[in-house]
Amino acid sequence: MSSASHSLQFWAVLLLLPLLVEGEAASANQNNLDRVIRVGGDHDYPPYEFINAKGQPDGYNTELTRAIAEVMGIEIEIDLGNWDNMRRKLELGEVDVLQGMVHSEDRAQSLDFSPPHAIINQSIFARKGAPRISELASLNGKSVIVQEGGIMHDYLIKQQVGANLVLVETHASALRLLASGQHDYALVANLPGLYLGRELELSNITPVGKPFAGQEYGYSVLKGQQALLAQFSEGVAILKNTGRQQAIYDKWLGPLEESGLPWKEIGQIAGGASAVLLLVLGGIVVWNRMLTRQVLRRTEELELHQQQLIQADKMTSLGILVAGVAHEINNPSSLLLLNLPVLKEVHQDLEEMLEDHYRAHGDFYLGGLAYSRMRDEIPAMLDDMLTGTQRIRRIVDDLRDFARQGPADLDESVDLNEMVATAIRLVDNTIRKSTDHFQVRYAEQLPSFRGNPQRIEQVVINLIVNACQALESRDKGITVTTRYRAKTREIRLEIMDQGSGIEAEHISRLSDPFFTTKREQGGTGLGLSVSASIIKDHGGTLVYESEFGQGTRVLLSFPANNRALST
């Protein structure tokens, strides 16, 4: 082949090369659009985007993204998480697009942005009573809380305001920290700040300044992903033209917009002010009802958590106290257990000499009592003292085991008969004060079950004490029975009392937190609630049967340990 032909082929390749590269890029871009698009966002930035009570992505951005996917015929997968982490995921290609990001010149160097679908206004929040702020210079030297990786974090660093920045993961964390009395200001987006202030009932904080212009807020992708971004930009345009984007916006952001004339629709609102006011009032009523329900639910949860923390603190203090008392009691108990057997042997060695003296000289006195009486009582007295000392040691050991703090391991082998016997020893004084008719029936060869002995002991003690408190006189009795039901492989504990019983309408509420019929006697309503939670953790059941005025039957069931049954 001639050199002229070679030269001609070389120039042909050079001319076609850009077209081949462009074709390959277009093909790769098309492949990217055909797959499921991973959309990222902030998991705690309401009402724009957040994880709702059902654990699902929700909010204005999320609903808008789903609407775009519908009109554009694309498949999406929404992943909400820590905002700083989401920015890194976009950079690493682990998500394809962020559904809500504020535009800035610095960010535009590495990212491309769609036309905005919202305008974000930033506010400075402070505790009530703080002076208003009109310029950023006022933040110099102040302690300012800001979301890590957020636009205000970027802005304050670039402007070198001189504030001491406290970085947090979410706007909610920033407002909680400020409301708790820490730091001077929190710099957050205005609508999320108002939303979270109502949601969390943070009544001691308020916006004190807005020294920022409105910021464009839209979809963002890495540079070079124009085809992907175009789909979302086109989707936003379609939704705006059909009015659907405005409907989504009004649904999520309308109730939180400040009262007054919106800057975008002054002419339209002039003719429909009355209708808008009615809609706003209706939205406020609905919103207030929603907030009231949520506040009540959160309040109950916080009260239960607080009471559980108090109980845990009491148990910790009890463990420390019992450990110290046990040490002090065990020392003299050990001395008695060591010396009493020796004294018993000494008395046995002296018996023959005392008898000889008695036969030779007649009766005489020991400790002010006649020997003829004491010779039979001294051995019994020594035996009683030894038995009593052993009982003291056993009770102290039981108390120490009950109050011991440790991990709630549910994989120990539990002997229900042993747990019941220990619980009865610990509440023996309560039982003796409450009734003259207390019976216990232990099943023979009762299988074990897997669980935590200390927590089961806590439940049994609570149930027995409740039965004692239900008795109206000492003539009424309590019967405790353990048994094994082979057909269902269940280990059962039955506690029956002849007490006052429980009214029918109260039976279903016995396990509700804070429900008690003994509030005047100092009841908190947590005993049976905590017991029910413990039994549920062990895979068991707790059932109450009662007739008012006739008594109560409590049936506690556990699944038997299969390994114990196989042996």
Helices and strands as residue ranges (DSSP letters): H 3-34, E 37-42, E 44-45, E 49-51, E 57-58, H 60-72, E 76-81, H 83-92, E 97-102, H 105-108, E 111-113, E 118-120, E 122-127, G 136-139, E 143-147, H 151-159, E 164-168, H 171-179, E 185-189, H 190-199, E 205-209, E 215-222, H 226-242, H 244-253, G 254-256, H 266-271, H 273-361, E 365-366, E 369-370, H 371-403, E 412-414, H 416-426, H 428-434, E 437-441, E 449-451, H 453-470, E 477-485, E 490-497, H 504-507, G 519-521, H 527-537, E 541-547, E 551-559, H 562-566
